[in-house]
């Protein structure tokens, strides 16, 4: 009992120190112009509170609303969190949206550059979501590999240099990671739910709500939708294939209901004309990607990934090798260079960067994949490991199929999925070593008794 209490106390102390680090280092995180856009867009929360949700609803030909295009491009969770922090702190949103075609000085004159105080406030919710994501990663690691797996998952994810950079900015990455990890964590908890009602109704509803939260942070949160669907057919308790199918189909329907309810609640942009808003969103997302590809083709053609083998290499590079990427297009590299050097001077911000850190991360991830593969071949995968493996495969396949540009932020969902497999494998090795030590001790104890 004392050992257990000591472990809980140590974990709590480590969590408190980590949270203090996240919040205390927020001002040192180099500014990204997209943060200015999210802060500017956070005025949507003001509009909803003052004029109601229909004031941000999508309407055809509504050119008078200058924010409608941004609503088509992005889901609103980050706007809400930034807006809430800003209102609590008594700050107004930036006066103008960021103009990527203008110089830094011109954006400053227009009022698009947030003050240090406003930027700090906008980043606080993202640091909080990142902190919660690390706690959930520890829970996932515990389900896969016990106490050692929990510690490994938290460390591999929480100290990853890419996660620390992008997860502390006033952008969508922290919410996306939190939503995806929350969804997977809930998927792994089904066997621990005793009441039948909660297993069949409450659990799939909560999973659907978590998936909606993930998609409301960023549309790429839907990358784990196949994992959610597959999990609904696992461990149904039925022996007949037909009954397994029916039970899984019923759970899937409940999950879909939970997803739609929460997603529509958080996205009033779809309330007035759902099909029109969806079509406009798809078109705008395609237009945005085409603009990004065109810009890279002119400025950095090496960042275009136009074949599957090159995309595989790009994923490996961004997952293991790439240092923290402070920007995607170097429009303002000179303006942020000093902040970037100061940021990297703090060792904890890039603890696992470099050859040694990259090699260790790659080795652990590949070992985790290999360990899961061996368990598949031997048919020893339980429900938790199946979900973890599907998590990685779904995210990996989605990124390879849908991302033609080498932008680091788009590859972040690979990191928690890979960390979970690594942590589970590390936990299994630790458990095996522990069993071996106990076996060797048992004969000596028997001799002493004799």
N, C-alpha and C positions, 0 to 999 in steps of 0.2 A: 504493500500500500504506500509506504514511504517513497519507494522507487517510482511508483506511478505518479504520485503528487509532485515529486521532484522533476519528472519529465514534463508534466503539464506546466509547472512554473518556468522551466527553462524555455519551453516553446513560447509561452506568453511573453517572457522577457525578450526573446529574439524577435517576436512579432512587433513588440513595442519599439524596439530599436530600429527595425526596418521601416516602420511607419514614420518614425522621426526622421530617418534619412530621406525618405521620399519627399516629405513636406519641406524639410529644411533645405533641400537642394533644388527646389523648384526654380528659384530665380536664376540659377546657374545654367539651366537648360537653354541652349541656343534657340532663338526665335525662328519660327517658320512662318512665312506669309500666309499659309493656309489657316493658321491660328487666327489671324485677323479676320478672315472670312467667317469662321465659326462664331467669333465674338460679334461681328456685325449681324450675322443671321440670328443670334440669340434674341434679337428684338422680337422675334416671332412669339416668344413666351410672353412678352409684354402685351403684344397684340391679342393673344388668346385670353389673357387675364382681364384685359380691359374691354374687348369687344366680342369675346366668345370664339369657340373653335372654328366656326364657319368663316371667320375673317381670314383664315389662311387656306381655305378650301380651293382646290384647283378648278378653274373655270376656263373654258376655251376662249381664246382671243383676249385674255386678260393682260394685255401688254402694260396696262397702267401699274400693275403690281410688279415692282422691280425685283422682288425676291422670288417670284414664281419659278424662274429658271433654276435657281439654287435649290428650291424644294424638289424639283424634278431630278436633280443630280444626287441629292443626299437625303437619307432618312434623318429624323429630327432629334434623336436622343441626346447627342452632344449639344445641340442648340438649347435644349431644355436644361441640361445640367449647368452649362455655362451661364445661361440666363438666370437660373436660380441663385447661383453663387454671386453673380453680379448684383442682383437685387438685394440679397442679404447684406452684401458689402456696401450697398449704396452707390454703385457705379453705373453710369450710362454706357450703352454700347458704343463702339466706334462710330464716327459720323459717316464714314464711307467704306465701301467694300474695297478690298485690295485690287489694284490694277497691275496685272503682270506685265503689261506693255510699257509701264511708266517706271522712271527711276525711283530709287528709294526716297530721295529727297522730295519728289513730287507726291508720293504716297503719304509722306509725313505732312506735307502742306495740306493735303486733302482731308487729313484726320483719319487715315486708314491704319496708322501705326498705333497700337494700344500702349497706354502708359504702363510702366513697370507694375504699379499697383493693380491695374485692371488685368494685366496678363497673369499675375500671381493668383488672383481670385479665380480666373477662368480655369487655371490648371488644378486647383485644389480638388474638384470632383473627379478629375481624371486620375489623380494620384490615389484617391480613395478607392476608385474602381479597380485600379491596378493592385492595390493592397488586398482587396477582397478576392481578386483573381488568384493571387499567390496563396491565400488561405485555402481556397477551393482546390488549387493544384495539390496542396499538401494532402487534402482529403482524398483526391483521386489517387495519389501515390500510395496512401495508406491502404486503399481498397485493393491495389494491385500488388503491393510489396511490403505491407506492414509499416512499422515505424521507420525503418531504414528507407523504404520507398517514399514515405511522406517527406522526410528530410531531403532526399535526393530530388524529388519533384519540385519542392519549393525553391531549392538552391539553383537547380538548372534553369528554371523559368525566371525566378525573381531576380537573379543576378546576371541574366543575359544582357549584354550591352545594348542590343537592338531594342529589347523590351523596355529597358530603363530609359532610353532616349525617346522613343515614339510613344510609350505609355504615359509619359509625364507631360506631354504637350496638350494644349487645348484643342485636340482634334479627335477623330472618331476611333482611334486604335484601342484606347483603354476600354471603352464601352464594348467594342467588338470582341475583344479577348475575354472580357468578363462574361458577356452573354454566352459565348461559345463554351467556355469552361464551366459555367453554371449549368448549361444544358447537359453536358457530359456528366458532371457530378451528380445531377439528379437521375440520369439514366442508370448510374451505378448503385443507386440507393434502393431500387425496387425490392430486392430480396430482404431488406431490413425493415420493410413495412409489414406490419402484422395484419392490420384490419383489411378485409377483402375490399370494402368500399374504396379505401384509399389506394389500394393496388390497382383497381380497375377503373376508377374515376379520378380521384384526386391526383394520383401520380401522373397519368398521361396529360391531365389538364395543366399541371405545373410544368411539365416538360414542354408542352406547346407554348405556354406563356414565356418560358425562358428562351425558346427559339425565337419568339416574336421580339423579345428584348434584344437579342443578338442582331436580328435583321433590322431593328429600329436604330441600331447604332451604325450599321453599314450593311448594304445589301449582300456583301460577301459572307455575312453571317449565315446565309442560307446554304453555304457549303456543307454544313453538318446536317441538313435536312435528310439526306439518305441514311445517315447513322440513326437518327430518330426513328425513321420509318422501320428500319431493320430491327431496332431494339424492341419495337412493339410486338414483334413476333417471337421474341426470345423468352424462354422460361415461362410459358403460358400455363404449365401444369397439366397440359392435355397430352394424351398419347396419340390420338387420331390426327393424321395430317389435316383432314378436313376441319376438325375442331380447332386445331392450332391456327389455321388460316382464318376461321371465323372470329376467334378470340383476338387475334392480331388485328383483323380488320376493324373490329369494334373499338379497340384501343386507339387505332390510327384515326378513327373518326372523332373520338374525344380529344385527341391531341390536336387535330386540325381545328376543332372548335375553339380550344384554348388559344391556339395561335392566332386565328382570325380575330377573336374578341380583343386580345391585347394589342395586336398589331394595328387594328383599326382604331382602337382607343388612343393609341399614341400617334397615329398618323391621320389627323383630320383632313389632310390634303386630299384624301380619297373619298370624303363623305358626300360631296355634291355630285360628282360624276366619276364613279369608281373606274369604269372601263376607259373613259377618256383620259383620266389621270394616269392609269397604268400604261396606256399606249404612249402618252407623252413622256413618261418616265423612261420607258424602254428606248424610245427614240433619242432622248437627250443623253442617256447613258452611252448609247452607240456613238452619238455625235462627239461626246467628250473623249471617248477612247480614240476615235479617229483623229481628233485634234492633237491628242497626246502623241500618237504615232507619227503624225505629220511633223510635229515640232521636233521629235527625237530624230526623225529621218534627216532633218536639216542640221540639227545641232550635235547629236550624238548617235550616229547610225549603229555603233557597236552595242547600243542598249536595246536594239530591236531584236526580238527572238522570233524568227520567222519559220522555224522548223521544230519538230518535236525533240530531236536530239539536242538542239541548242537550248531549248527550254528546260530539258532535264539538267543540262550543265548549269544553266542559270539558277535553277532551284537549288542545286547543291552549293553553288557559290554563295548565294544569299543566305542560305541556311547556316553554313558553317564558316565560310572564309571571309565574307565581306565585313569590313569595319562598320561602325555606326555611320549611317548616311544622313548627313545634316540637311541635305537638299537633293532634289531630283534634277533640277535645271539650274545651272550656276548664274542665274540672273543677278543675284545679290550676294555672291560668295565673298566679295571683298568686305561687304558691310557686316557679315557675321563671322568673319575669320577669327577675330580676336576672342569672341565668346566661345568659339569651337575649341581653340587652343586651351583656354582656361578650363573648359569642361573636361577635356581629355587629361588634363594635369591631375585631376582627382582619380586615383587608381581604381576606386570602387565603380566608377562609371564605365570602365572598360576592363574589368577584372579578367574576363575570359576571352578578350580579344587577343589577336596575335597567333603565332604558329602553335604554341603550346596549348592555349585555350581552345583554339579551333580543332586541333587534333584530338584533344580529350572529348570535346562535345561530339565530334564526328564518330569517334570510336564508341562512345556510349550509345549514341543513337543507332548506329549500325548493329551493335550488339543487341540492343533492344528489339530491333526488327528481326534479327536472326533468331533470337530467343522465341519471339512470337511465332515465327515461321516454323520452328521446330515443334512447338506445341500444336500448331495446326496439323502438321504431318502426323504427329502422334495422337491426335484427337484428344488433347488434354486441355483445350481452351475452355474455361468457364465463361459465363456471361459477361463478367467484367472485362476479361481479356479480349473477348470478341468485340465488345464496344470500343475498347481502346484501339484495337487494330483497325477497325472500320473507320474510326475517327481519323486516324492518320491517312489511310488510303483514300478516303473521301476528299479530304482537304488537298492532299497531294494531287489527285487526279483533276480536281476542279481548277487548281492553280495552273497545272500544265495545259489544260484544255482552254482556259479562258484568259490567261495573262500573256500578252505578246511583248511586254516591255519589262526591262530589268529595273523596277523600282522597288526598293527594299520594303516599303510599308505593305506592299501587296503580298509579300511572302511571310509576314509575321504569323499567320495562323499555323504554319508548319511547326513553329517553335514549341508551343505547349503540347501539341499532339506527339511530337518526337520526344519531348521531355517525359511524358507519361510512360511511354514504352521503355525508355531508358531507366526511369525510376523503378518500374516494375521488375525489370531484369536485375537491377542492382539489389533490390530487396530480396529477390529469389536467391541470388548468390549469397547474400548475407545470411539468409535463413539456412541455406545449405551448409555454410561454414559453421553456423551455430549448432546445427544438428551433429556435425562431425565432431566438434569439440565436446559436446555432451556425451557422445558415444565413447570417446576416448577416456573421459573422466569416469564413466560408469564402472569399468573393470577395476580401476584403482580404489574406488569406494568399496566394491565387493571384497577386495583383498583386505582392506582395513577392517571390514566387518568380520571376515573370517579369522 
